[in-house]
Amino acid sequence: MKRLSLDILWSKGLALLLLALMPLALQAQAFDDDYSKRVIYYLADESLAGRAPATEGSRMAREFIVAEMERAGLQVELQGDEYINVIGKLKGLDTTSLIIVGAHYDHHGIRVVKGSSDTIPRIHPGADDNASGVAALLQLARAFGKSETPLKHTVLFCAWDGEERGMKGSYDFAQKRVANPEEVALYMNFDMVGRTKDPANPAVTFAWDGHCDNLVQLCRECAERIEQPFNVLYDKRMEYGKGGSDYAPFSALKIPFIAWMEDEMHADYHKPTDTPDKICWEKLRKTTELAYLILAEYLY
């Protein structure tokens, strides 16, 4: 028993020593659940009426995201005409090399519930789909925006419009603004990262460009530093340009991608019942922490 105790103390001591020697920027970040709650409860509020493109609710969501990005120290611009993306930039040492992080902010607005006998149009709040992804996006923008360590790459934090209508905003950006795909080192996407099958044992799906196995190896290494319980489900994607979320336009350009998504589709998908009270904050927080660690390996 004494020998076992010494072994445990030695292991903990070694882990603490290694953590102390690790650059601060590469250490796991403590993300604030209260901030994520503020983002999701606002975006899913009835006053935004489901954030359908070209509506007052969409404008309100966009203005909120712009304000949060500016508060985080990003240079912000709007891009697009019919579908309006919010683009926040953090300049890196190499301004010709990009990391792009994205999440769509639109949802289905007010409509009749598909597959239901209810003929009354209802607000679809889209808490998980995809206010949760926007929360992760803004958390990362805040974390890297306040970093005192210079970034190696320029980072674009992008809130996409029109995903629910066929990735309209992200396709527009990829076609008009990505002149040299080889200059984009990585695209990372967040879509429906707030719900999980078992909240006592949260999990997230890590889909990745199957032509870049270094991505899954990096994820496995970083995942070891996330407090348990937390499971990562690995989903290798081999076909360029295929997929139902905003990573597809970048995959079509053969840009390496990581896509965080649900571990299992829930019953509230695209329904008025996709509400903030059902979010698993632990799952969202740990997914964001893991994404941070992966991005930090690129940026520091």
Secondary structure as the mmCIF struct_conf table of DSSP 4:
data_model
#
loop_
_struct_conf.conf_type_id
_struct_conf.id
_struct_conf.beg_label_comp_id
_struct_conf.beg_label_asym_id
_struct_conf.beg_label_seq_id
_struct_conf.end_label_comp_id
_struct_conf.end_label_asym_id
_struct_conf.end_label_seq_id
HELX_RH_AL_P HELX_RH_AL_P1 LYS A 2 LEU A 21
BEND BEND1 MET A 22 MET A 22
HELX_RH_3T_P HELX_RH_3T_P1 LEU A 24 LEU A 26
BEND BEND2 GLN A 27 GLN A 27
HELX_LH_PP_P HELX_LH_PP_P1 ALA A 28 GLN A 29
HELX_RH_AL_P HELX_RH_AL_P2 ASP A 33 LEU A 43
TURN_TY1_P TURN_TY1_P1 ALA A 44 ALA A 44
BEND BEND3 ASP A 45 ASP A 45
HELX_RH_3T_P HELX_RH_3T_P2 GLU A 46 LEU A 48
TURN_TY1_P TURN_TY1_P2 ALA A 49 GLY A 50
TURN_TY1_P TURN_TY1_P3 PRO A 53 ALA A 54
BEND BEND4 THR A 55 THR A 55
HELX_RH_AL_P HELX_RH_AL_P3 GLU A 56 ARG A 71
TURN_TY1_P TURN_TY1_P4 ALA A 72 GLY A 73
STRN STRN1 GLN A 75 GLN A 79
BEND BEND5 ASP A 81 TYR A 83
STRN STRN2 ASN A 85 LEU A 90
BEND BEND6 LEU A 93 LEU A 93
STRN STRN3 ASP A 94 HIS A 104
STRN STRN4 ILE A 110 ARG A 111
HELX_LH_PP_P HELX_LH_PP_P2 VAL A 112 VAL A 113
TURN_TY1_P TURN_TY1_P5 LYS A 114 GLY A 115
BEND BEND7 SER A 117 SER A 117
BEND BEND8 ILE A 120 ILE A 120
STRN STRN5 ARG A 122 ILE A 123
HELX_RH_PI_P HELX_RH_PI_P1 ALA A 127 ALA A 131
HELX_RH_AL_P HELX_RH_AL_P4 SER A 132 GLY A 145
TURN_TY1_P TURN_TY1_P6 LYS A 146 LYS A 146
BEND BEND9 GLU A 148 THR A 149
HELX_LH_PP_P HELX_LH_PP_P3 PRO A 150 LEU A 151
BEND BEND10 LYS A 152 LYS A 152
STRN STRN6 HIS A 153 TRP A 160
BEND BEND11 ASP A 161 ASP A 161
HELX_RH_3T_P HELX_RH_3T_P3 GLU A 163 ARG A 165
TURN_TY1_P TURN_TY1_P7 GLY A 166 GLY A 166
BEND BEND12 MET A 167 MET A 167
HELX_RH_AL_P HELX_RH_AL_P5 LYS A 168 ARG A 177
BEND BEND13 ALA A 179 ALA A 179
HELX_RH_3T_P HELX_RH_3T_P4 PRO A 181 GLU A 183
STRN STRN7 VAL A 184 PHE A 190
BEND BEND14 MET A 192 MET A 192
BEND BEND15 GLY A 194 GLY A 194
BEND BEND16 LYS A 197 LYS A 197
TURN_TY1_P TURN_TY1_P8 PRO A 199 ALA A 200
BEND BEND17 ASN A 201 ASN A 201
STRN STRN8 ALA A 203 ASP A 209
TURN_TY1_P TURN_TY1_P9 GLY A 210 HIS A 211
HELX_RH_AL_P HELX_RH_AL_P6 ASP A 213 ALA A 223
TURN_TY1_P TURN_TY1_P10 GLU A 224 ARG A 225
BEND BEND18 ILE A 226 ILE A 226
HELX_LH_PP_P HELX_LH_PP_P4 GLU A 227 GLU A 227
BEND BEND19 GLN A 228 PRO A 229
STRN STRN9 ASN A 231 ARG A 237
BEND BEND20 GLU A 239 GLU A 239
TURN_TY1_P TURN_TY1_P11 TYR A 240 GLY A 241
BEND BEND21 GLY A 243 SER A 245
TURN_TY1_P TURN_TY1_P12 ASP A 246 TYR A 247
HELX_RH_AL_P HELX_RH_AL_P7 ALA A 248 SER A 251
TURN_TY1_P TURN_TY1_P13 ALA A 252 LYS A 254
STRN STRN10 PHE A 257 MET A 261
BEND BEND22 ASP A 263 GLU A 264
TURN_TY1_P TURN_TY1_P14 ALA A 267 HIS A 270
BEND BEND23 LYS A 271 LYS A 271
TURN_TY1_P TURN_TY1_P15 PRO A 272 THR A 273
HELX_RH_3T_P HELX_RH_3T_P5 PRO A 276 LYS A 278
HELX_RH_AL_P HELX_RH_AL_P8 TRP A 281 LEU A 299
#
